[in-house]
Amino acid sequence: MSRVRRGRRSWWWRYPLALAMIGFALLPVLWVVSASLNPAKTLVGASLLPENPGFVNYDDLINHPSYPYETWLWNSIKITVISVSLTVMITTLAGYALSRFRFAGKKAFMTGILILNVFPAVLSIIALFGMMQQIGTQISWLGLDTHGGLIAIYVSFGMGINVLLVKAYIDRLPRELDESALVDGATYGQVFRKIVFPLIRPIIVTVSVLQFFAVYGDFVIARVMLRSTDNLTVMVGLLLFQTQRFEQDWGVITAGAVLASLPVLLLYIPVQKYVISGLTSGSVKE
C-alpha cells in the first residue's frame, strides 16, 4: 500500500501540467471567439470578456456588400467533399491492389510514394501553376481559377501517404477471407466490395478526416490557383477583409474564422475515436 501511495505522490505534477497545457490550447480559441463578439473591431486593448458583446461582426460578415462569405464557405465545403470522396475511392482501391496483388514494379511504386511525400507541396506550386495554365487552354474546367483544377491538385496530393495507410490496414486482414470468397465463386471486385471494404471503415474514416482537414484548411495552393472573388475558398476570402491601407478588420475576420471552424468541429467530434483507431491499427504488423 505504501508503494502505491508513493507512486501516486510521485506523479502529482501530471494534473497541473495537463491543466496548463489544456489552458494553453484553449486560450487562443477563447480569444478569437471573444474578438468576434467585440464591437470595437480591434485586438488592441481588447480583453477576454469584451464590453457590450454582440453579433455586429457576424452581421457585417454575412451582409458585406463586396465579399460573399456564404459563397466562399459553400465553395470550401463543395471542394472538400468532392476531393475527399475521390481520394477515398482511389486510395482504397490502390491500397487493396498493393496489399493483395503481386505485380512488377510494386516495390518501386511504394518507394516512389514515400520519396514524393518527403517534399512539401509548396515546392511544386510553380510547376502546378504552369501545368494548370496549359491544361486550361484545352480543358477549361481544369485550368486556373477553376474548382475542378483545384480538386485535381488536392486529390493528387491526397493519394500519397494515404495509400500506404490503407495498405497497412488491409495487410492486417487475414487472406483466408479473400480466398474463401474466391473459392465460392466471388470476383475480386465482390471480395473488395462485400468483405474488405466493410472491415476497413476505421481507416476510411481516418483518411477522410485527414484529407478534409488538409483541403478545407489549405490557403497557399488555393491562393495561387484561384483569382476571381466568387471562386475563392473561405480561407483565402478572409484575407480580403482589409482596407486600402492594409488595416485589417479583426472583428469580421475572427467572426469568419469562428464560422469556418464549425464544419471541422462537427466532423471531428463524432468520429475522433475512429481516427485514433485507424492511425494505430496499421502501425504494428501481427
Secondary structure, 3 states (H helix, E strand, C coil): CHHHHHHHHHCCCHHHHHHHHHHHHHHHHHHHHHHHCCCCCCCCCCCCCCCCCCCHHHHHHHCCCCCCHHHHHHHHHHHHHHHHHHHHHHHHHHHHHHHHCCCCCHHHHHHHHHHHHHCCHHHHHHHHHHHHHHHHHHCHHHCCCCHHHHHHHHHHHHHHHHHHHHHHHHHCCCHHHHHHHHHCCCCHHHHHHHHHHHHCHHHHHHHHHHHHHHHHCCCHHHHHHCCCHHHCCHHHHHHHCECCCCCECHHHHHHHHHHHHHHHHHHHHHHHHHHHHHHHHCCCCC
